[in-house]
């Protein structure tokens, strides 16, 4: 409970709250529908630790998670949050602590000073330690999975954890995640900050789900603290996913439980639990919620109404409609077929917006994905609905739909697989933390097929220089000439003269690699942003000698998490930079075809 108990929560005289970790969400039971986004990643990030025992995952997912939060904020007209370095450091320090110690018998937000990795008793202390400007006005969400993007999806389908994600009071966010090398003690930490104490914000009302939205998850299995039990209710979980309204305007708001309703399309009221006063919990202050006693019916349009007054004034109403997600069963799943014409509409739209102009000859550049889908199938993935996800193979990528009932308006509904990591590392990822061990791919990264290109470097060759476990970082070489070559055995040498004038243009600190100027120019032209398409670089650029149409040729190669980029100086200008044929390479490696 905040220190301003008994005062008006939104009064201009209200002091900043003196919170404890009892005022922030702790844990929750995930909903069986609540994992629509799974960006497979085994990337590593630098740990703020000297233990060497922590496995911390790459910042690509942290940025994806922030983008996803901002997507949800945009749906309710809340300004985008930005990644804040002190909060990110605070979150990372707690990830480090938790991976080393677990939570023990205390709050997952708290640390014990005598334990290894201690960096502050609570998130307030950690924010202060790393220099956040207003550490007393911070908050924290935690989920016990090592995937912040999926954590955002799960948290959005709760009550207490959802509200800070959408709260305009928190424009600053820090995100970190990780687990031990054996996958135990997984955690995702999202820290929130209010840089200047304020009591009212725009927009005044934040509703969820948004008006006119579809695909709202139907069920909810509880969280801690349990606001329903605090209100004297004892629901038998699962119940309906909470529908919430939060007020962040000026004045004191009071919700009328008798004026709260949830009705189906026929106007019939859906039996529901009603929470009109959530002010006993700081995160949920000035909020109200309604949840159906039973999980919501699938593929149904519902109308929700909240009645309230501000500063004792006249009754006012906020009312809107939304639809629930459909019921997915094996009988409704159509077996996929190759070919763009048979693909999911979202995949077709992605291709149409990127490679259709190339196919039509309107744009002169190399393919981003490829001219056609040569294979479509379901592949095992533990967290996907039914344990399988839909994938499409093109020359340059594998496109994935992890949840067909997910938000089609999201940039992340269709994702590109992290194929390079699997090819170099010698594993197939079949779940967020599940892998099948293979041998690294003896497939040439560039050039002719292996049978006629025996001496060319393969994906396995790059294992000596690729950052898969935060272990192959290199120094910043910005401005230097690219002179290093890599051979099939993975050995690296310097040549006296570069095959073409190429320099290191930018250093990416995430995984510790330099990017070549000729590649970066191309990368910055990629529709949708290069990070979404490529992932972070996992190697520096290297000159290779490979056969092209039977002729030994110098080709510059750089590996990224999702793709491979090549630069062939002897190619026509518009085709000097190309995406490697990693979709073809991966498919042949995985299926021995």
LOROLO-583465 format. One record per residue (C-alpha): residue number from 1; residue in one letter; x, y, z. Coordinates in nm, 3 decimals, always signed. Example, Ala and Ser with C-alpha at 12.3 -4.5 7.8 and 13.67 -1.06 7.14 Angstrom:
1_a_+1.230_-0.450_+0.780
2_s_+1.367_-0.106_+0.714
***
This chain:
1_x_+0.000_+0.000_+0.000
2_x_+0.139_+0.343_-0.088
3_x_+0.210_+0.602_+0.177
4_x_-0.061_+0.836_+0.048
5_x_-0.342_+0.616_+0.182
6_x_-0.650_+0.826_+0.249
7_x_-0.546_+1.112_+0.020
8_x_-0.674_+1.163_-0.330
9_x_-0.459_+0.950_-0.559
10_x_-0.454_+1.215_-0.832
11_x_-0.446_+1.529_-0.621
12_x_-0.173_+1.774_-0.711
13_x_-0.082_+1.767_-0.342
14_x_-0.025_+1.394_-0.342
15_x_+0.341_+1.319_-0.265
16_x_+0.536_+1.056_-0.457
17_x_+0.449_+0.712_-0.320
18_x_+0.675_+0.533_-0.076
19_x_+0.626_+0.188_-0.219
20_x_+0.752_-0.153_-0.124
21_x_+0.778_-0.465_-0.335
22_x_+0.438_-0.559_-0.195
23_x_+0.303_-0.287_-0.424
24_x_+0.426_-0.444_-0.744
25_x_+0.316_-0.756_-0.935
26_x_+0.492_-1.071_-0.826
27_x_+0.390_-1.379_-1.020
28_x_+0.104_-1.510_-1.224
29_x_-0.031_-1.831_-1.370
30_x_+0.001_-1.813_-1.747
31_x_-0.299_-1.858_-1.967
32_x_-0.289_-2.151_-2.208
33_x_-0.349_-1.911_-2.493
34_x_-0.096_-1.655_-2.385
35_x_+0.210_-1.724_-2.594
36_x_+0.133_-1.585_-2.938
37_x_+0.480_-1.452_-3.001
38_x_+0.787_-1.672_-2.987
39_x_+1.098_-1.525_-3.144
40_x_+1.339_-1.813_-3.112
41_x_+1.677_-1.688_-2.994
42_x_+1.981_-1.821_-2.821
43_x_+2.171_-1.493_-2.838
44_x_+2.385_-1.380_-2.549
45_x_+2.441_-1.043_-2.394
46_x_+2.724_-0.926_-2.172
47_x_+2.661_-0.998_-1.806
48_x_+2.726_-0.744_-1.535
49_x_+2.890_-1.023_-1.346
50_x_+3.229_-1.181_-1.302
51_x_+3.091_-1.522_-1.223
52_x_+3.095_-1.666_-1.572
53_x_+2.801_-1.887_-1.483
54_x_+2.513_-1.682_-1.618
55_x_+2.350_-1.730_-1.954
56_x_+2.197_-1.398_-2.057
57_x_+2.016_-1.368_-2.385
58_x_+2.076_-1.114_-2.660
59_x_+1.934_-0.763_-2.663
60_x_+1.745_-0.830_-2.985
61_x_+1.462_-0.975_-2.780
62_x_+1.473_-0.684_-2.539
63_x_+1.425_-0.443_-2.827
64_x_+1.154_-0.665_-2.972
65_x_+0.983_-0.665_-2.634
66_x_+0.996_-0.286_-2.614
67_x_+0.859_-0.260_-2.967
68_x_+0.579_-0.493_-2.869
69_x_+0.499_-0.287_-2.559
70_x_+0.491_+0.025_-2.773
71_x_+0.265_-0.145_-3.023
72_x_+0.016_-0.216_-2.745
73_x_+0.055_+0.138_-2.610
74_x_-0.018_+0.278_-2.955
75_x_-0.346_+0.084_-2.963
76_x_-0.471_+0.292_-2.669
77_x_-0.305_+0.622_-2.773
78_x_-0.034_+0.607_-2.507
79_x_+0.299_+0.756_-2.610
80_x_+0.581_+0.515_-2.683
81_x_+0.824_+0.432_-2.406
82_x_+1.199_+0.442_-2.462
83_x_+1.477_+0.216_-2.340
84_x_+1.645_+0.381_-2.044
85_x_+2.005_+0.280_-1.976
86_x_+2.002_+0.300_-1.593
87_x_+1.680_+0.100_-1.579
88_x_+1.818_-0.150_-1.827
89_x_+2.127_-0.189_-1.611
90_x_+1.908_-0.231_-1.304
91_x_+1.702_-0.499_-1.478
92_x_+2.017_-0.677_-1.600
93_x_+2.167_-0.676_-1.252
94_x_+1.856_-0.844_-1.114
95_x_+1.863_-1.101_-1.394
96_x_+2.222_-1.176_-1.294
97_x_+2.123_-1.209_-0.927
98_x_+1.824_-1.432_-0.999
99_x_+2.010_-1.666_-1.233
100_x_+2.269_-1.717_-0.962
101_x_+2.037_-1.751_-0.662
102_x_+1.674_-1.797_-0.762
103_x_+1.414_-1.626_-0.545
104_x_+1.439_-1.842_-0.233
105_x_+1.156_-1.787_+0.013
106_x_+1.119_-1.415_-0.049
107_x_+0.972_-1.188_-0.316
108_x_+1.111_-1.244_-0.661
109_x_+1.177_-0.870_-0.675
110_x_+1.403_-0.869_-0.370
111_x_+1.771_-0.952_-0.322
112_x_+1.961_-1.064_-0.013
113_x_+2.279_-0.869_+0.055
114_x_+2.480_-1.179_+0.147
115_x_+2.404_-1.356_-0.181
116_x_+2.628_-1.350_-0.485
117_x_+2.542_-1.082_-0.739
118_x_+2.363_-0.854_-0.491
119_x_+2.307_-0.508_-0.636
120_x_+2.021_-0.364_-0.430
121_x_+1.750_-0.488_-0.195
122_x_+1.467_-0.399_-0.432
123_x_+1.407_-0.235_-0.767
124_x_+1.409_+0.112_-0.607
125_x_+1.758_+0.054_-0.470
126_x_+1.879_-0.095_-0.798
127_x_+1.743_+0.200_-0.997
128_x_+1.917_+0.437_-0.757
129_x_+2.241_+0.238_-0.775
130_x_+2.256_+0.275_-1.154
131_x_+2.166_+0.643_-1.145
132_x_+1.803_+0.656_-1.253
133_x_+1.685_+1.015_-1.215
134_x_+1.379_+0.936_-0.999
135_x_+1.431_+0.593_-0.841
136_x_+1.145_+0.630_-0.593
137_x_+0.895_+0.635_-0.882
138_x_+0.988_+0.307_-1.044
139_x_+0.809_-0.023_-1.081
140_x_+0.886_-0.372_-1.202
141_x_+0.728_-0.665_-1.385
142_x_+0.885_-1.011_-1.374
143_x_+0.806_-1.333_-1.556
144_x_+0.990_-1.659_-1.503
145_x_+1.071_-1.725_-1.867
146_x_+1.389_-1.620_-2.046
147_x_+1.206_-1.444_-2.328
148_x_+1.087_-1.086_-2.270
149_x_+0.881_-1.077_-2.588
150_x_+0.678_-1.376_-2.483
151_x_+0.669_-1.234_-2.130
152_x_+0.505_-0.918_-2.263
153_x_+0.240_-1.129_-2.434
154_x_+0.172_-1.323_-2.116
155_x_+0.172_-1.015_-1.895
156_x_-0.070_-0.835_-2.124
157_x_-0.322_-1.107_-2.048
158_x_-0.320_-1.044_-1.673
159_x_-0.458_-0.767_-1.454
160_x_-0.187_-0.613_-1.235
161_x_+0.098_-0.681_-1.476
162_x_-0.083_-0.536_-1.777
163_x_-0.148_-0.192_-1.631
164_x_+0.215_-0.070_-1.600
165_x_+0.289_-0.183_-1.956
166_x_+0.023_+0.057_-2.082
167_x_+0.066_+0.328_-1.818
168_x_+0.157_+0.672_-1.958
169_x_+0.314_+0.744_-1.618
170_x_+0.607_+0.525_-1.726
171_x_+0.786_+0.662_-2.036
172_x_+1.114_+0.496_-1.932
173_x_+1.168_+0.120_-1.951
174_x_+1.457_-0.119_-1.898
175_x_+1.440_-0.483_-2.011
176_x_+1.672_-0.776_-1.946
177_x_+1.644_-1.153_-1.942
178_x_+1.844_-1.470_-1.901
179_x_+1.890_-1.811_-1.744
180_x_+2.165_-2.041_-1.627
181_x_+2.353_-2.227_-1.901
182_x_+2.145_-2.536_-1.826
183_x_+1.824_-2.336_-1.874
184_x_+1.729_-2.320_-1.505
185_x_+1.633_-1.998_-1.325
186_x_+1.487_-1.835_-1.636
187_x_+1.369_-1.477_-1.588
188_x_+1.256_-1.168_-1.777
189_x_+1.266_-0.834_-1.594
190_x_+1.089_-0.518_-1.711
191_x_+1.164_-0.207_-1.505
192_x_+0.951_+0.106_-1.538
193_x_+1.034_+0.464_-1.447
194_x_+0.859_+0.800_-1.406
195_x_+1.139_+1.056_-1.455
196_x_+0.943_+1.346_-1.301
197_x_+0.673_+1.293_-1.040
198_x_+0.331_+1.382_-1.183
199_x_-0.025_+1.298_-1.087
200_x_-0.210_+1.321_-1.418
201_x_-0.130_+1.212_-1.770
202_x_-0.268_+1.185_-2.121
203_x_-0.468_+1.002_-2.232
204_x_-0.694_+1.020_-1.927
205_x_-0.845_+0.676_-1.985
206_x_-0.663_+0.360_-2.088
207_x_-0.893_+0.072_-2.178
208_x_-0.808_-0.287_-2.261
209_x_-0.884_-0.452_-2.493
210_x_-0.906_-0.162_-2.739
211_x_-1.236_-0.063_-2.892
212_x_-1.310_-0.269_-3.204
213_x_-1.020_-0.508_-3.146
214_x_-1.032_-0.880_-3.211
215_x_-0.844_-1.182_-3.085
216_x_-0.881_-1.101_-2.713
217_x_-0.768_-1.399_-2.507
218_x_-1.054_-1.576_-2.340
219_x_-0.921_-1.703_-2.008
220_x_-0.716_-1.601_-1.706
221_x_-0.559_-1.821_-1.440
222_x_-0.470_-1.570_-1.173
223_x_-0.164_-1.381_-1.053
224_x_-0.007_-1.259_-0.732
225_x_-0.124_-1.046_-0.565
226_x_-0.474_-1.172_-0.641
227_x_-0.697_-0.866_-0.667
228_x_-1.011_-1.078_-0.681
229_x_-0.932_-1.240_-0.346
230_x_-0.834_-0.903_-0.202
231_x_-1.185_-0.790_-0.291
232_x_-1.337_-1.083_-0.101
233_x_-1.408_-1.288_-0.415
234_x_-1.291_-1.646_-0.450
235_x_-1.297_-1.729_-0.816
236_x_-1.235_-2.080_-0.942
237_x_-0.974_-2.040_-1.212
238_x_-0.973_-2.018_-1.505
239_x_-1.209_-1.723_-1.542
240_x_-1.249_-1.470_-1.822
241_x_-0.951_-1.256_-1.915
242_x_-0.984_-0.928_-1.718
243_x_-1.118_-0.625_-1.906
244_x_-0.972_-0.310_-1.756
245_x_-1.008_+0.066_-1.752
246_x_-0.746_+0.289_-1.590
247_x_-0.784_+0.659_-1.518
248_x_-0.476_+0.882_-1.531
249_x_-0.649_+1.222_-1.545
250_x_-0.685_+1.478_-1.264
251_x_-0.928_+1.445_-0.979
252_x_-1.053_+1.149_-0.781
253_x_-1.239_+0.882_-0.975
254_x_-1.493_+0.643_-0.821
255_x_-1.630_+0.350_-1.021
256_x_-1.985_+0.226_-0.962
257_x_-1.995_-0.156_-0.949
258_x_-2.369_-0.144_-1.026
259_x_-2.287_+0.037_-1.347
260_x_-2.035_-0.221_-1.469
261_x_-2.154_-0.479_-1.721
262_x_-2.036_-0.724_-1.984
263_x_-2.286_-0.822_-2.253
264_x_-2.278_-1.054_-2.553
265_x_-2.392_-0.959_-2.904
266_x_-2.755_-1.037_-2.819
267_x_-2.747_-0.796_-2.525
268_x_-2.750_-1.072_-2.266
269_x_-2.537_-0.998_-1.962
270_x_-2.243_-1.230_-1.905
271_x_-2.211_-1.334_-1.536
272_x_-1.898_-1.160_-1.411
273_x_-1.677_-1.063_-1.120
274_x_-1.656_-0.685_-1.079
275_x_-1.365_-0.496_-0.924
276_x_-1.453_-0.130_-0.880
277_x_-1.181_-0.026_-0.635
278_x_-0.824_-0.139_-0.700
279_x_-0.658_+0.145_-0.506
280_x_-0.522_-0.092_-0.242
281_x_-0.256_-0.178_-0.497
282_x_-0.043_+0.107_-0.634
283_x_+0.013_-0.030_-0.983
284_x_-0.362_-0.070_-1.038
285_x_-0.461_+0.262_-0.879
286_x_-0.768_+0.431_-1.028
287_x_-0.848_+0.118_-1.226
288_x_-1.149_-0.109_-1.246
289_x_-1.185_-0.455_-1.394
290_x_-1.454_-0.699_-1.495
291_x_-1.399_-1.070_-1.564
292_x_-1.655_-1.328_-1.667
293_x_-1.703_-1.608_-1.414
294_x_-1.628_-1.862_-1.687
295_x_-1.372_-1.823_-1.968
296_x_-1.512_-1.610_-2.247
297_x_-1.674_-1.783_-2.541
298_x_-1.459_-1.804_-2.856
299_x_-1.506_-1.582_-3.160
300_x_-1.767_-1.368_-2.983
301_x_-1.834_-0.994_-2.986
302_x_-1.881_-0.841_-2.640
303_x_-1.969_-0.496_-2.509
304_x_-1.834_-0.369_-2.178
305_x_-1.953_-0.071_-1.978
306_x_-1.799_+0.111_-1.681
307_x_-1.983_+0.388_-1.492
308_x_-1.787_+0.638_-1.284
309_x_-1.780_+0.986_-1.135
310_x_-1.492_+1.228_-1.086
311_x_-1.468_+1.448_-0.776
312_x_-1.823_+1.351_-0.682
313_x_-1.968_+1.487_-1.004
314_x_-2.233_+1.345_-1.234
315_x_-2.220_+0.983_-1.341
316_x_-2.030_+0.920_-1.665
317_x_-1.999_+0.612_-1.881
318_x_-1.724_+0.457_-2.091
319_x_-1.840_+0.171_-2.312
320_x_-1.686_-0.018_-2.603
321_x_-1.692_-0.350_-2.792
322_x_-1.434_-0.613_-2.887
323_x_-1.416_-0.973_-3.004
324_x_-1.254_-1.283_-2.854
325_x_-1.010_-1.517_-3.024
326_x_-1.141_-1.814_-3.221
327_x_-1.120_-2.171_-3.099
328_x_-0.840_-2.355_-3.273
329_x_-0.866_-2.730_-3.307
330_x_-0.673_-2.978_-3.516
331_x_-0.977_-3.024_-3.737
332_x_-0.963_-2.658_-3.841
333_x_-0.595_-2.663_-3.938
334_x_-0.533_-2.679_-4.312
335_x_-0.216_-2.855_-4.419
336_x_+0.014_-2.598_-4.580
337_x_+0.123_-2.607_-4.942
338_x_+0.424_-2.460_-5.117
339_x_+0.384_-2.149_-5.330
340_x_+0.311_-1.789_-5.247
341_x_-0.043_-1.823_-5.379
342_x_-0.114_-2.083_-5.108
343_x_+0.051_-1.894_-4.822
344_x_-0.113_-1.718_-4.532
345_x_-0.227_-1.370_-4.632
346_x_+0.020_-1.208_-4.389
347_x_+0.310_-1.388_-4.556
348_x_+0.184_-1.285_-4.898
349_x_+0.154_-0.924_-4.784
350_x_+0.508_-0.928_-4.644
351_x_+0.642_-1.055_-4.975
352_x_+0.426_-0.813_-5.173
353_x_+0.569_-0.518_-4.981
354_x_+0.930_-0.625_-5.027
355_x_+1.007_-0.855_-5.320
356_x_+0.711_-0.806_-5.554
357_x_+0.874_-0.495_-5.708
358_x_+1.188_-0.702_-5.775
359_x_+0.983_-0.978_-5.938
360_x_+0.808_-0.719_-6.155
361_x_+1.136_-0.561_-6.260
362_x_+1.039_-0.227_-6.107
363_x_+1.327_-0.232_-5.858
364_x_+1.684_-0.333_-5.932
365_x_+1.824_-0.508_-5.626
366_x_+1.878_-0.856_-5.494
367_x_+1.598_-1.056_-5.333
368_x_+1.510_-0.997_-4.969
369_x_+1.322_-1.325_-4.931
370_x_+1.321_-1.490_-5.273
371_x_+1.095_-1.535_-5.577
372_x_+0.881_-1.817_-5.438
373_x_+0.796_-2.038_-5.141
374_x_+0.950_-2.376_-5.220
375_x_+0.829_-2.556_-4.906
376_x_+0.561_-2.506_-4.640
377_x_+0.505_-2.730_-4.341
378_x_+0.442_-2.752_-3.968
379_x_+0.753_-2.792_-3.757
380_x_+0.766_-2.895_-3.391
381_x_+0.777_-2.605_-3.148
382_x_+0.686_-2.670_-2.788
383_x_+0.520_-2.335_-2.710
384_x_+0.320_-2.307_-3.033
385_x_-0.052_-2.404_-3.037
386_x_-0.068_-2.783_-3.067
387_x_+0.311_-2.804_-3.037
388_x_+0.370_-2.711_-3.402
389_x_+0.422_-2.385_-3.585
390_x_+0.362_-2.300_-3.949
391_x_+0.675_-2.223_-4.151
392_x_+0.745_-2.121_-4.509
393_x_+1.080_-2.171_-4.678
394_x_+1.211_-1.926_-4.936
395_x_+1.561_-1.905_-5.080
396_x_+1.670_-1.635_-4.836
397_x_+1.470_-1.711_-4.519
398_x_+1.227_-1.924_-4.325
399_x_+0.914_-1.729_-4.235
400_x_+0.723_-1.843_-3.926
401_x_+0.373_-1.800_-3.789
402_x_+0.391_-1.899_-3.426
403_x_+0.026_-1.840_-3.347
404_x_-0.236_-1.815_-3.625
405_x_-0.477_-1.654_-3.376
406_x_-0.227_-1.379_-3.292
407_x_-0.254_-1.012_-3.377
408_x_-0.230_-0.978_-3.753
409_x_-0.176_-0.605_-3.720
410_x_+0.149_-0.669_-3.541
411_x_+0.482_-0.651_-3.721
412_x_+0.576_-0.969_-3.537
413_x_+0.288_-1.187_-3.656
414_x_+0.527_-1.324_-3.922
415_x_+0.888_-1.366_-3.811
416_x_+1.213_-1.485_-3.968
417_x_+1.389_-1.782_-3.813
418_x_+1.727_-1.751_-3.645
419_x_+1.867_-2.002_-3.891
420_x_+2.228_-1.889_-3.886
421_x_+2.267_-1.972_-3.519
422_x_+2.137_-2.322_-3.570
423_x_+2.353_-2.389_-3.876
424_x_+2.671_-2.265_-3.706
425_x_+2.591_-2.405_-3.361
426_x_+2.471_-2.744_-3.478
427_x_+2.130_-2.752_-3.312
428_x_+1.764_-2.729_-3.408
429_x_+1.550_-2.520_-3.176
430_x_+1.217_-2.692_-3.107
431_x_+1.096_-2.470_-2.820
432_x_+1.187_-2.161_-2.624
433_x_+1.437_-2.366_-2.426
434_x_+1.432_-2.695_-2.618
435_x_+1.691_-2.808_-2.872
436_x_+1.783_-3.108_-3.084
437_x_+2.157_-3.153_-3.121
438_x_+2.299_-3.181_-3.472
439_x_+2.637_-3.131_-3.631
440_x_+2.723_-2.783_-3.759
441_x_+2.631_-2.747_-4.125
442_x_+2.898_-2.841_-4.377
443_x_+2.723_-2.625_-4.634
444_x_+2.912_-2.347_-4.816
445_x_+2.792_-2.010_-4.689
446_x_+2.826_-1.860_-5.035
447_x_+2.884_-1.983_-5.386
448_x_+2.828_-2.314_-5.562
449_x_+2.699_-2.629_-5.385
450_x_+2.936_-2.830_-5.167
451_x_+2.988_-3.109_-5.419
452_x_+3.162_-2.870_-5.659
453_x_+3.293_-2.626_-5.398
454_x_+3.496_-2.841_-5.166
455_x_+3.735_-2.579_-5.027
456_x_+3.480_-2.304_-4.957
457_x_+3.411_-2.199_-4.596
458_x_+3.092_-2.352_-4.456
459_x_+2.864_-2.253_-4.169
460_x_+3.067_-2.490_-3.953
461_x_+3.381_-2.293_-4.044
462_x_+3.241_-1.983_-3.874
463_x_+3.204_-2.156_-3.537
464_x_+3.555_-2.029_-3.456
465_x_+3.449_-1.663_-3.488
466_x_+3.071_-1.655_-3.429
467_x_+2.922_-1.517_-3.108
468_x_+2.677_-1.782_-2.991
469_x_+2.754_-1.769_-2.620
470_x_+2.896_-1.420_-2.575
471_x_+3.240_-1.571_-2.630
472_x_+3.367_-1.440_-2.963
473_x_+3.343_-1.062_-2.925
474_x_+3.601_-0.850_-3.106
475_x_+3.733_-0.497_-3.069
476_x_+3.587_-0.190_-3.234
477_x_+3.768_-0.146_-3.566
478_x_+3.560_+0.135_-3.711
479_x_+3.743_+0.302_-4.001
480_x_+3.992_+0.020_-4.060
481_x_+4.016_-0.174_-4.385
482_x_+3.869_-0.524_-4.392
483_x_+4.169_-0.751_-4.455
484_x_+4.080_-1.072_-4.272
485_x_+4.005_-1.391_-4.460
486_x_+3.854_-1.711_-4.327
487_x_+3.929_-2.059_-4.458
488_x_+3.724_-2.377_-4.453
489_x_+3.903_-2.498_-4.140
490_x_+3.799_-2.179_-3.959
491_x_+4.145_-2.025_-3.955
492_x_+4.166_-1.649_-3.998
493_x_+4.449_-1.467_-4.175
494_x_+4.521_-1.114_-4.291
495_x_+4.598_-1.034_-4.652
496_x_+4.829_-0.750_-4.748
497_x_+4.581_-0.596_-4.989
498_x_+4.202_-0.620_-4.972
499_x_+4.027_-0.773_-5.274
500_x_+3.815_-0.455_-5.282
501_x_+3.807_-0.128_-5.083
502_x_+3.588_-0.219_-4.785
503_x_+3.608_-0.071_-4.435
504_x_+3.450_-0.140_-4.098
505_x_+3.179_+0.124_-4.078
506_x_+2.994_+0.058_-3.752
507_x_+3.052_-0.136_-3.434
508_x_+2.751_-0.313_-3.285
509_x_+2.799_-0.344_-2.910
510_x_+2.519_-0.596_-2.859
511_x_+2.720_-0.902_-2.953
512_x_+3.048_-0.722_-3.018
513_x_+3.101_-0.714_-3.396
514_x_+3.190_-0.468_-3.670
515_x_+2.975_-0.414_-3.981
516_x_+3.123_-0.350_-4.325
517_x_+3.041_-0.021_-4.497
518_x_+2.919_-0.183_-4.819
519_x_+2.682_-0.404_-4.618
520_x_+2.557_-0.131_-4.387
521_x_+2.449_+0.088_-4.678
522_x_+2.236_-0.199_-4.804
523_x_+2.111_-0.284_-4.455
524_x_+1.983_+0.069_-4.399
525_x_+1.768_+0.038_-4.712
526_x_+1.584_-0.276_-4.597
527_x_+1.208_-0.242_-4.572
528_x_+1.097_-0.307_-4.214
529_x_+1.441_-0.232_-4.069
530_x_+1.749_-0.449_-4.084
531_x_+1.724_-0.574_-3.725
532_x_+1.384_-0.729_-3.792
533_x_+1.514_-0.903_-4.105
534_x_+1.874_-0.988_-4.014
535_x_+1.903_-0.990_-3.635
536_x_+2.230_-0.875_-3.482
537_x_+2.569_-0.955_-3.640
538_x_+2.727_-1.265_-3.486
539_x_+3.055_-1.233_-3.680
540_x_+3.267_-0.964_-3.835
541_x_+3.284_-0.953_-4.217
542_x_+3.544_-1.188_-4.368
543_x_+3.676_-1.234_-4.717
544_x_+3.626_-1.587_-4.847
545_x_+3.729_-1.765_-5.161
546_x_+3.442_-1.965_-5.307
547_x_+3.345_-2.096_-5.646
548_x_+3.085_-1.897_-5.837
549_x_+2.976_-2.076_-6.152
550_x_+3.292_-2.286_-6.120
551_x_+3.533_-1.994_-6.082
552_x_+3.720_-1.912_-5.762
553_x_+3.596_-1.571_-5.650
554_x_+3.653_-1.340_-5.356
555_x_+3.327_-1.286_-5.167
556_x_+3.289_-1.086_-4.847
557_x_+3.065_-1.271_-4.599
558_x_+2.910_-1.156_-4.272
559_x_+2.682_-1.369_-4.054
560_x_+2.381_-1.231_-3.867
561_x_+2.144_-1.412_-3.634
562_x_+1.881_-1.467_-3.902
563_x_+2.060_-1.421_-4.233
564_x_+2.388_-1.405_-4.417
565_x_+2.497_-1.104_-4.625
566_x_+2.748_-1.132_-4.906
567_x_+2.935_-0.872_-5.111
568_x_+3.079_-0.979_-5.446
569_x_+3.284_-0.694_-5.599
570_x_+3.277_-0.851_-5.946
571_x_+2.895_-0.865_-5.962
572_x_+2.685_-0.599_-6.139
573_x_+2.636_-0.297_-5.912
574_x_+2.276_-0.377_-5.813
575_x_+2.366_-0.735_-5.720
576_x_+2.693_-0.688_-5.537
577_x_+2.524_-0.717_-5.197
578_x_+2.294_-1.018_-5.161
579_x_+2.121_-1.217_-4.894
580_x_+2.272_-1.564_-4.876
581_x_+2.050_-1.859_-4.967
582_x_+2.011_-1.955_-4.604
583_x_+1.654_-2.080_-4.646
584_x_+1.773_-2.338_-4.900
585_x_+2.084_-2.416_-4.697
586_x_+1.894_-2.471_-4.374
587_x_+1.625_-2.685_-4.534
588_x_+1.879_-2.913_-4.701
589_x_+2.076_-2.945_-4.374
590_x_+1.777_-3.010_-4.152
591_x_+1.599_-3.254_-4.384
592_x_+1.898_-3.402_-4.569
593_x_+1.759_-3.287_-4.901
***
